């Protein structure tokens, strides 16, 4: 048995998610076209990450191994 107001809360959450996706749709689309990763961190908040920075980190680690 669902507690009173559970249906209302579920509806509110789904509407908030829809609003969040609509609010950030252009930026998310742009980031995905650049092959960046997009993480939702809150309402209207995103964390965009360029995976090319992984290569930079790997090269720095290799460079540390070969420095004298």
C-alpha positions as CSV (number, residue, x, y, z in Angstrom):
1,X,0.0,0.0,0.0
2,X,1.4,3.4,-1.0
3,X,1.5,6.1,1.6
4,X,-0.9,9.1,1.0
5,X,0.6,11.5,-1.5
6,X,3.0,9.0,-3.1
7,X,1.3,9.4,-6.4
8,X,1.6,13.2,-6.2
9,X,5.2,12.9,-5.3
10,X,5.9,10.6,-8.2
11,X,4.2,13.0,-10.6
12,X,6.1,15.9,-9.2
13,X,9.4,14.0,-9.6
14,X,8.7,13.1,-13.2
15,X,7.7,16.6,-14.1
16,X,10.9,18.0,-12.4
17,X,13.0,15.5,-14.4
18,X,11.2,16.5,-17.7
19,X,11.9,20.2,-16.9
20,X,15.5,19.5,-16.1
21,X,16.1,17.6,-19.3
22,X,14.3,20.4,-21.3
23,X,16.3,23.1,-19.6
24,X,19.7,21.5,-20.4
25,X,18.8,19.8,-23.7
26,X,20.9,22.2,-25.9
27,X,24.0,22.0,-23.8
28,X,23.7,18.2,-23.4
29,X,23.3,17.7,-27.1
30,X,26.3,20.0,-27.9
31,X,28.5,18.1,-25.4
32,X,27.4,14.7,-26.7
33,X,28.2,15.8,-30.3
34,X,31.7,16.5,-29.0
35,X,31.7,13.0,-27.5
36,X,31.9,14.4,-23.9
37,X,30.4,12.6,-21.0
38,X,27.4,14.3,-19.4
39,X,26.5,13.6,-15.7
40,X,23.4,15.1,-14.1
41,X,24.4,16.5,-10.7
42,X,21.2,18.2,-9.7
43,X,18.3,20.2,-11.1
44,X,19.8,22.2,-14.0
45,X,23.3,21.2,-13.0
46,X,25.6,19.1,-15.1
47,X,29.2,17.9,-15.1
48,X,30.6,17.8,-18.6
49,X,33.9,16.0,-19.2
50,X,36.1,15.7,-22.2
51,X,37.5,12.2,-22.4
52,X,40.7,13.5,-24.1
53,X,41.9,14.5,-20.6
54,X,42.3,10.8,-19.9
55,X,45.0,10.7,-22.5
56,X,46.8,13.7,-21.0
57,X,46.8,12.0,-17.6
58,X,48.2,8.8,-19.1
59,X,51.0,10.6,-20.9
60,X,51.9,12.5,-17.6
61,X,52.1,9.1,-15.8
62,X,54.3,7.6,-18.6
63,X,56.5,10.7,-18.5
64,X,57.0,10.3,-14.8
65,X,58.2,6.7,-15.3
66,X,60.9,7.7,-17.8
67,X,62.3,10.8,-16.1
68,X,65.7,10.5,-14.6
